[in-house]
Amino acid sequence: MLVDLFKAIFLGIVEGLTEFIPVSSTAHLLLSSYLIDFNSIENNVLEIVIQFGAILAIAVIYWRKIFDVVINFKEKSQQKFILNIILAFIPAAIIGGIFHSAIKAVFFSNYTIGVALIIGGFIMIMVEKKKHRIVTTNDLDEIKPLNAFYIGLFQCIAMIPGVSRSGATIIGGILLGFNRKTATEFSFFLAIPTIAAASFYDLYKNAANLTFNNMELILVGLLASFFSAILVVKWFLNFVSKYNFIGFGIYRIIVGILVLLFIS
């Protein structure tokens, strides 16, 4: 049991460090579980649910914005912000709810992860190399509802392990004319309902098979995810304001190739 606790802590740290950077936290969690031989909880429940810890980190770091939205709900700007988050969340909620079991059965494999990492890496590099990108949205308040919905469609692609939810939504925002900071912050806020829903839904679907020891492992992993995510979020926001994602793209390609050669 003690070994499993250390493994859960390790997976939580991996989750927190990778959730908000465009390398696919789900891919890194599944691969890490494979490498350390963590199979104490069936159906990858721990790997899904501990992502909620990273969301709590966002809630803590951006508590002023969240508090402002709640207190000043009657203001049009806050209502628009909430509407945009809802519109962006809807596609994943519908597709995830309908195809949850099929997605886990079909796509949760090391081969899929390797291919998705490589393809995503090349797409990331291509987008960054694209010239004359026009920026039309410089603030969260400037995001149009239709563009928020489009971001939600980009997010659906990330249901495939290896794609990266943050990568898909940030790159999607950049393609739609968001500046990097706005695309990244919107991705952060969209993660709150998306990952919270995925975490609780997975718990609900697997509740009958979970034991007290399982829940203890999940809680430990969740806390590790929370603290490690806090270290990453502010660093990453500062990073995207100054640099592009080509380095992440190269990293994804290298990791994807290694997965296909040695793990899949």
Secondary structure, 3 states (H helix, E strand, C coil): CHHHHHHHHHHHHHHHHHCCCCCCHHHHHHHHHHHCCCCCCHHHHHHHHCHHHHHHHHHHHCHHHHHHHHHCCCCHHHHHHHHHHHHHHHHHHHHHHHHHHHHHHHHCCHHHHHHHHHHHHHHHHHHHHCCCCCCCECCHHHCCHHHHHHHHHHHHHCCCCCCCHHHHHHHHHHHCCECHHHHHHHHHHHHHHHHHHHHHHHHHHHHHHCCHHHHHHHHHHHHHHHHHHHHHHHHHHHHHHHCCCHHHHHHHHHHHHHHHHHCC
